[in-house]
Structure formats: C-alpha cells, structure tokens
Amino acid sequence: MTRNYILLSLLILFSLAANAQRSDLSGEKNAQSLYLEGGGPGLVTINYEQRFKGQTGFGFRAGMGGYGAGKSGVFTVPVGINYITGSESQFAEIGAGICPVSISAHNKYFDNTSSTIVAYFNFGYRYQPIKKGWSYRVFLSPLLTSEGLIPFYGGASIGIKF
C-alpha cells in the first residue's frame, strides 16, 4: 500500500512540475512555493504550492512526508486548497484538504497498522515576499480523523517562493 502512495505522490509532483510555468491571462506568473513543514496534516513534509491566478487568492498544495525507518513508520500525502489574503508580504491563510496516511507495522506511536484518510483545515499567518525569496507560515490545523476531531493541532513551515 505504501508503494501505491509513493507512486501517487510522484505522479502528482511530476504533474505539478509540468504545469509550473503557468501564468494568468495578464501574463503575470502565478506565485509558487516549495517548503518544508513540521506539524500540520502530514507530520513532516515537503510541499509544492501554487496560486491559481496571480500572487494571492485561491491556490493548491501537494506534498509528501511522514516519519519512520525500515519497516515501521508513517507515510503521508497532504493535498488541499487554500486562500490567502493580505497586503505587502503579510497574509492570512485559510484552507482545507485531505491527507492519505499509511501506517506501517510495529509503530510505537499508533495502535493500528493500516491506511486511512485524514481531513484537515488550516488557519494561519504567512509571510511571503512580493517577488522571490524566503517565506514562512505558522498555523492551526484541526484534524478530522476516524476517531474524531483533534482541534488544537498546528505547525510551521519555511520555504522559498519562486
């Protein structure tokens, strides 16, 4: 099952890379970022993000990550839609998505060994330069799992806008 998640993740990332040079109708290049996230729906992930149009507004993210070694661990693939609004380089962010999770055997942090899908929401602050450069985010990310709601979960990320 983990192999299927890895193949799906690579397919998504290659599709995003092929579409990376997209621009809106005015010729302005859509904002794109690559970032490392700790916490959040995917535990520890690397993510690609792009605005649908311009530098703000609606966009999408896709990533992969997790933790573990050998035959034990967690593999995650967070994907979602978000909206950023603000001025200059200071933005508020709101979003939602899903995160397929594959849990391998012998993991001391989880009781089960299976695959599941977690729904998540994002509410946060983002510093993102107008042009290119370093960006960072801090956010609250409630999770909706098969066991119920985890309301006070969050994370942070650092990355580069290009």
C-alpha positions as CSV (number, residue, x, y, z in Angstrom):
1,M,0.0,0.0,0.0
2,T,2.9,2.4,0.8
3,R,4.3,1.8,-2.7
4,N,0.9,3.0,-4.2
5,Y,1.1,6.2,-2.1
6,I,4.7,6.8,-3.2
7,L,3.7,6.3,-6.9
8,L,0.6,8.6,-6.5
9,S,2.8,11.2,-4.8
10,L,5.4,11.2,-7.6
11,L,2.6,11.4,-10.2
12,I,1.1,14.4,-8.5
13,L,4.5,16.1,-8.1
14,F,5.5,15.5,-11.8
15,S,2.2,16.8,-12.9
16,L,2.7,20.0,-10.9
17,A,6.2,20.4,-12.2
18,A,5.0,20.2,-15.7
19,N,2.5,22.9,-15.0
20,A,4.9,25.1,-13.0
21,Q,5.4,27.8,-15.6
22,R,1.7,28.6,-15.9
23,S,0.7,32.3,-15.8
24,D,-2.6,34.1,-15.7
25,L,-4.3,35.9,-18.6
26,S,-2.4,39.1,-17.9
27,G,0.9,37.3,-18.3
28,E,1.8,37.6,-14.6
29,K,3.4,34.4,-13.3
30,N,1.3,32.6,-10.7
31,A,3.0,32.5,-7.2
32,Q,4.7,29.2,-6.5
33,S,6.4,27.9,-3.3
34,L,8.4,24.9,-2.2
35,Y,8.5,24.4,1.6
36,L,9.3,22.1,4.5
37,E,6.5,21.8,7.0
38,G,6.6,20.5,10.6
39,G,3.3,19.6,12.2
40,G,0.3,20.1,10.1
41,P,-1.6,17.3,8.4
42,G,1.4,15.4,7.1
43,L,3.7,15.4,10.2
44,V,6.9,16.3,8.5
45,T,6.5,17.0,4.8
46,I,7.9,18.8,1.7
47,N,5.2,20.6,-0.2
48,Y,4.7,22.4,-3.5
49,E,2.1,25.2,-3.7
50,Q,0.8,27.4,-6.5
51,R,-1.8,30.1,-6.8
52,F,-4.4,29.6,-9.4
53,K,-4.1,33.2,-10.5
54,G,-1.6,35.9,-9.6
55,Q,0.0,36.3,-6.2
56,T,-2.9,35.9,-3.8
57,G,-6.3,34.3,-3.7
58,F,-7.0,30.6,-4.2
59,G,-4.3,28.0,-4.7
60,F,-3.4,24.4,-4.1
61,R,-0.8,22.4,-2.3
62,A,0.5,18.9,-2.6
63,G,3.3,17.2,-0.7
64,M,4.6,14.0,0.9
65,G,6.3,13.1,4.1
66,G,5.9,11.3,7.4
67,Y,8.5,9.7,9.6
68,G,10.0,6.3,10.4
69,A,12.6,3.9,9.2
70,G,12.8,0.4,7.9
71,K,9.5,-1.4,8.2
72,S,8.0,1.0,10.7
73,G,6.6,4.4,10.1
74,V,4.0,6.7,8.7
75,F,3.8,7.9,5.1
76,T,1.6,10.9,4.3
77,V,0.4,12.8,1.2
78,P,-1.3,16.1,2.1
79,V,-3.2,17.8,-0.7
80,G,-5.5,20.7,-0.4
81,I,-6.9,24.1,-1.5
82,N,-6.2,27.3,0.3
83,Y,-6.9,31.0,0.1
84,I,-4.5,33.8,1.1
85,T,-5.4,37.5,1.5
86,G,-3.4,40.4,2.8
87,S,-1.1,43.2,1.7
88,E,2.6,43.7,1.1
89,S,4.1,40.5,2.4
90,Q,1.8,39.7,5.3
91,F,-1.1,37.3,4.7
92,A,-3.9,35.4,6.4
93,E,-4.4,31.9,5.2
94,I,-7.4,29.6,5.3
95,G,-7.6,26.2,3.7
96,A,-8.8,22.6,3.8
97,G,-7.8,19.3,2.3
98,I,-7.2,15.6,2.8
99,C,-4.2,13.6,3.8
100,P,-3.9,9.9,3.0
101,V,-1.9,8.2,5.7
102,S,-0.2,4.8,5.6
103,I,0.8,3.4,8.9
104,S,3.3,0.5,8.9
105,A,3.6,-2.3,11.4
106,H,5.4,-2.0,14.7
107,N,4.9,1.7,15.1
108,K,5.0,2.7,18.8
109,Y,3.0,5.9,18.3
110,F,-0.1,4.4,16.7
111,D,-2.3,1.4,17.8
112,N,-3.2,0.2,14.3
113,T,-1.4,-0.8,11.2
114,S,-3.5,0.4,8.3
115,S,-4.2,3.2,5.8
116,T,-6.7,6.0,6.4
117,I,-7.6,9.5,5.2
118,V,-7.5,12.5,7.5
119,A,-9.4,15.7,6.7
120,Y,-7.8,18.9,7.8
121,F,-8.3,22.7,8.0
122,N,-5.7,25.4,8.0
123,F,-6.0,28.8,9.7
124,G,-2.8,30.8,9.8
125,Y,-0.4,33.6,9.2
126,R,2.0,33.7,6.2
127,Y,5.0,35.9,5.4
128,Q,5.5,35.7,1.6
129,P,7.7,38.2,-0.3
130,I,6.1,40.0,-3.3
131,K,8.7,38.7,-5.7
132,K,11.1,35.8,-4.9
133,G,12.6,34.8,-1.6
134,W,12.2,33.0,1.7
135,S,8.7,32.6,3.2
136,Y,7.3,31.1,6.4
137,R,4.0,30.1,7.9
138,V,2.5,29.3,11.3
139,F,-0.9,27.8,11.5
140,L,-3.5,26.0,13.5
141,S,-4.6,22.8,11.7
142,P,-7.5,20.9,13.2
143,L,-7.7,17.3,12.0
144,L,-10.8,15.2,11.5
145,T,-9.9,11.5,11.9
146,S,-12.0,8.4,12.1
147,E,-11.5,8.7,15.9
148,G,-12.9,12.3,16.0
149,L,-11.8,15.9,15.9
150,I,-8.3,17.0,17.1
151,P,-9.0,20.8,17.4
152,F,-5.7,22.1,18.7
153,Y,-3.1,20.9,16.3
154,G,-0.8,23.1,14.3
155,G,2.6,23.6,12.7
156,A,5.0,25.8,10.9
157,S,6.8,25.9,7.6
158,I,9.7,27.5,5.9
159,G,10.3,27.6,2.2
160,I,11.1,29.6,-0.9
161,K,8.8,31.5,-3.2
162,F,9.8,31.4,-6.9
